[in-house]
Amino acid sequence: MMKDTRFFVLTAAIFMLSCGIVFAAGDSVLSATLEQAGQIDIGATAPSQSKIKDWTVMAFLNGNSNLEDTIQSYDIAGLEGVGTTDKVNVVAEMAYMSKKINQRLVIEKDTSTVVEQMASQNMGDYKHLADFITWVKTNYPAKRYMLLIDGHGSGWADYNNGDAPVPTKGMSYDSLFNSDITTTQFPKAFDIAGKVDVLVLKSCLMGAAEALYEARNASDMTIASEEILNVATFDYPGLLDYLNQTPDTTLSALGKYFIQSYSDQFKDSMSYAQMGQTLVSVNMGALAQLPAQLNAFTAVLEKSNEGDAVLYAQKNALNFQPSYGDLGDFAALVASRSSNAETKAACAKLITFIKNDLAYGAIGFHKDFNGQDYTRATGFSIEIEPPSAAQSVNPYTDLALVKATDWAQFIQKYYK
């Protein structure tokens, strides 16, 4: 919870917030005003650190949606389970739709201190994300950076359906500004602010190969899911303890930690028994090889005239809304329906690449309401049906992975 220091001047705060005035927390009169208005602790301006810490964990928390309450009760509260230490900085920007404000916070044990407060900012604007990352790197420098983004997601797609429900809008959808960060916009934030070591996407469906490939230069490792995520995705106290106890951890070890922690939380939980779950820790450096791997795979299947096997896989692969299918499961199903040795070898090669090179770790468990077995998940989804022209504001053919491969033509050729 946030510290409660009460003052008695409210009118000026309301006036300034309504005018969209951004202020630094160090202004004593204004700080007092806003502490009364929001019942929070306005701390000092972000300090420069004499010691470079091992990690800075930064959380971009988009509460400008129906996620506001759950982000406060789970993400902020979870991060406060450990908070900032002598080895790890924990900072956040939280958007409050109900209050029409954004706050930048230093997360501490059992509390958070506001170091900057401003009128509502567009959390669906990649330029604001870049501004946050730059602010964190400037004020809370560290040897390594982890960026957590919490908000709605829909894989690569940015649906062209007007005022449809929030979850069907791109990434980090902002209900106040009716905007989202599209797949092609997302990497621009890192062009501006520089890459991070670890990117954690607490957003649904972001394990899409097309979206990950677009952001291949944003981080060295990305944590994502092919499926809809539940609120309690990550054990934040456990993660922060891990970083404090093993600050020099390798990405491979950290990736495996994420997967094991996720399994420990949910695999044996009957509360999620009818919710298929997946998580993957992505070796972003290996994504450069994905186009060649896909092209080699599709070339063999076309050469071997595997149309029936491909159509079977399109219809039966482990699927996620709207038309994403697990890539490894797709290849496994093609192999199961083919008697051609070259086809089977090509399928095995792609699956091996996914499991041994592209993923530091991946897991799937439980079944969904349709009975799909999520233990078949290999961590990466991809379009397995031709996307309709109306599916996205940004055409599928605009994506970097699609431009670099024959995948769009391949799935179109065999689909009926």
N, C-alpha and C positions, 0 to 999 in steps of 0.2 A: 504494500500500500504506500501511497505518497504521504510525505510529512504534511501535517496540518498546522500552519502558523497563521493565526487569524488577525486581520486588520479591518479597518472600518471605512475605507474610501472606495466606493464602487462605481460611481457615475463616470469617472474618467476612464476606467477600464472598459466599460461598455461602449463609450464613445470611440475609443481608440480601436477596439476590435472591430466595430462596425465600419470604421474607415479603412481597415486592412493594414494598420500600422504595425510594422515589425519592430521589435525592440530587443535589446540585450538585457539579460536578467540582472545585470549589475546596477541599473538605475533604481535607487532606493525607493523613491516615491512611487514610481510605476510598479516596481516589484511588490511593494506593500499592497497596492491596489489589486493586483492580479492574484496575489495570494488569497485575499478575501474572496474574490470572484470565483476562483477555481478551487479554493481550499487545498493549495499545494505549496510546496516549498520551492521558492525561487532561489536557486543557488548562484554562485559566482559565475562569471563568464568562463567559457571553456579554458582550462589552464594549459600552458605549454609544459610538457613533461621533461624533466631532466634525465629520466631513465626511459629508454625505449623498452617497452614490455614485449613479451613473446608473442602475444596475440591481441588483436582488437576484434571483438565480435560486435558487429553493427547490425541492428534490426530495423528494417524499413517496414513499418506496421500500418497497413492501409485500413484504417477504421472508417473511412468514408464509404461505408457499405453496411450491409447487414451483419458484418463480422465484428463490428466495434466492441460489443460486449464480450464476445468470446476471446478476442485478442487481449483485452484488459484482464480478464479473469484467468486466462491460461498462459499467454505468451509473456506478458509483463510480469505476472505473478511467478511464473516458472523461472524466468531469468533472475528475478529477485531472490530465488532460492539460494543462489551463491553470490551473484553480483560481481562487481569489480574487485580484483585482488592485486597483489603486487606483481603478478605475472600476466594477468588478463584484464584488459579494459572491456567493459560491457556498456554499450551506448545504443540509443534508439531514437528514431523519430516516430511519433505516434500521431495519427490523424484522428481527431474526434469529430465525427459528423454531428453529433448531438450538440456539441459546444461551439461548433464552427471555428475550431482552432487546431493548430499543429503545435506539438511540443517536442523539443529535442531534450533527451534525458540521459543522465548518467545513472545507470542501474547499479544499485548497491545492495548489500545484503538486507533483505526485508523492506527495502524502501527505494524510491527513485527521486533524484533531484533534477528539477527543470533548469537547464542552463540557457535555453532560448525558447521563446514562445512567439507565435505569429498567427495572423489570421489564416483561415483555411488555405492550404496549398493543394495543387492538383497532383494527387498521388498516381494518376494515370498519365503522367508526362515524364518521358525519359530524361528530360533536362533537369527536372526536379530530383529525380533519383541520382543523377550525376552530381548535382549540387550537394546532396546529402553525403555521398561517398567522399567527395572532395573535402567537405567540412570535417568529416571524421578523420580522414588521413592527415589533415593539417593539425587538428587539435589533439588527436589521440593516436600518435604514430606508434607503430609496432613492427616487429619483424615479419609478422604474417597477419593477413586479414581474412575474416570470415564474414560474408554478407548473407543475412537471412532476409528473405522477402516473404511477407505474409499478406495474401490477398487472393481474390478469385483468379482462376486461370482456366484456359481451354485449349492447351496445346498450341499448335501453330496458328489455329484459326481465329479470326476476328469477325464474328458472325454479323452478317448484314441483315439484321432483323429488328431494327428500330428500338423500341422500348421493351424488348424481351427481358426475361428475368436476368438478374445480375450474373449468375454463373456462366451464361453463354457469351459473355463479352471477353475479348482477348486476355490480357494479363494485367493484374493490379487494377481492376476496374474501379473507377471512382464515380460513385453515384451522385456526388455533389456537382462534379464538372462534366458528367456524362462522357468520360474519356477512358482510354486504356492504353497500355503500352503494347504495341503490336510486335509481332515476332521480328520484323525487319527493323523496328525502332530500338528494340532492347539492346543490341550490341553497341548502339551509338552512345549509350550512357557510359560505357567503359572506354570508348574512344576518347571521351572527354575526361573521365576521372581516373582512367587506368584500371587494369585488371585487379582482381582479388585472388587470393589463394584458393578459397573455398566459397562456393555459391550454394546456398541452401534455399530451394524453392518450395516453400510451404504453400503451394498453389496447385490446384487440381490439374491433372492431365499433362503436366509439363515434362514427362518422360518421353515426349514425342521426339523422334530422331530429327525431324525437320527443325523443331524449335531449338534443340540442343546444338545441332550443327550450325545454325545461324549465330549462336552465342559461343562458338568454339574458342574464341580468343578472350572471353570475359573472365575465365577462371582456369585454374589448373585441375580442379575437381568440382563437380556439381552433384548435389543430392536432389533427386526428383522422383516423382511417381507417375506411372502410366495411368493411374486410376484416380477416382475421387478420393480426396484425403479426409480423414476425420479430424476433429478439432484438436485432439490430444496426440498429435503426430510425433512430437519429439520430447524426450526426457531432458529438459533444459538443465536442471541441476546436475544430472549425470554427465551431460556433455561438458558443462563448465568444469566439473570435477576432473574429468578426463584431460581436458586441456591444461589445467593447473598441475596435475600430477605427471603428465607426459607432454610438456610443452614442445619438445623436439620431435614429436610423433611424425612418422612419414604419412604421406597422403594415402598410401595403400592401407596402413594400419588404421588411420582415421576413418577411411571409407568403410572398412570392415567393422569398425566400432559402430558406426551409424546403423549398419544392417543388423548387427547383433542386438543393439539396443532396441530397435524397432521390433524385432522378433520377440525379445523378452517382454515387451509391453503388450503385444497384441496376439501373438500366435496362439496362445492357449486361452485367450479371453473369449468366453461365450457371448459377451456383449457385441462382438463383431463377427459372430459365426456366419451371418448371412451378408457380410460385406467383404467382398474380395479385396485383398490388400496387396500392394506392391511397393517396393522401394528399390532404388538403384543408386550406387555411388559411381559416377561416371569419370573415367580417365579422359579428360577433355583433349589431351594431346593426341590420343588415338583416333579422335574423330576425323583427323585429316585423311585417314586411310579408308573411311567409310564409303566415299563415292566409288573408289576402285573396287572395294569388296562387293558393293551392290551391283556394279556393272558386270563384274565377273560372274556373279550369281545369275543375273537375268540373262546374260549371253548364253550360258550353258542350257538354261531352261528353254529358251527360244530355239536353240540349235536342236535340242532333243524333242521338240514339239510336245512340251508338257502342259498344253492348254487345259486338259481335264484336271490334272493334279493342281495346277495353279488356281483354277476356279473353285475346286474343293477347299483349298486353303483359304481363299477369300471368303468363302461362306462359313467356314468352321473354325478359323483361328480364334484364339482368345481375344475378344474384342472389347473395346472401350468406346464410350460415346464420343463423337457421333459415328465415325467410320474408321477408327484407328484399330489396328490389330497388332498383337505382339510379334515382333519381327522374327525372333527365334522360333516361336511356336509355328509361325507361318512356314518357315523353312522345314521344320520337323514334319509338318503335315504334307508338304510337297513330297518329301522323301518317302513318307509312308504310303503314298499313292503311286509311286513310280517304281518301275522295275529296271530302270536304266542306271548302270553303275556310275556313269559320269555325273548324272543328276544327283544321286545320293552323295557322291563325294563333294559336289558343290554345296549342297545343303549342310553337310557336316562342317565344311570349311567356314561357312558364314557363322554357324552356331559357335564354333570354336573361337572365332574372332570376337564375337559378342561376349562370350563368357570369360575368355582369358586375357583379352587386350582392352576391350572397350569398357568393361566394368571392373572396378575394384571389388565389387560385391553386388549381389542382387538377391531379392527374395520375393516370393509370392506365397500367399497362404489363404485358406478358407475358400468358400464358394459364394457366388453371388446369388440373388434371388432366382436367376435363370439356371442355376446349377453349374455354371462355368467353374472349372477347377483352376484356381489361381496358382497352384503349384507349378503349372506349365509356364508361368511368366519368366522371361529372361531379362526384363528390365527396360526394354526399349519398344515403344510403339511406333507405327508408321502407317500412313494411309494405305489401306488395302482395297479400297473401292475408289473409283474416280470421284473426286469432289465435285459437287454441283457448282455451277457458275454463281449461284446465289449464296453459297455457303459462307463466303468470306469477302469482306471489303477488299482484302489484299489477295489477288489470285494465287493459287497454289504454284503456278509456274513462275512466280516472282521469287520464290525461295531459293537460297543458294544451293541446298542439297538437290533440289529438283533440277536446277540449271546444270549441275555437275554430273547428273546421272540420267539414265533412261527410265527411271522408275515410273514417272507419270504415264509414259507411253505403254510401259509394261502392264500396269494395272488396268489401263483402259482397254488394251488389246484383248484380254481374256475374260473380262467381266461381262456377265449377262444378267 
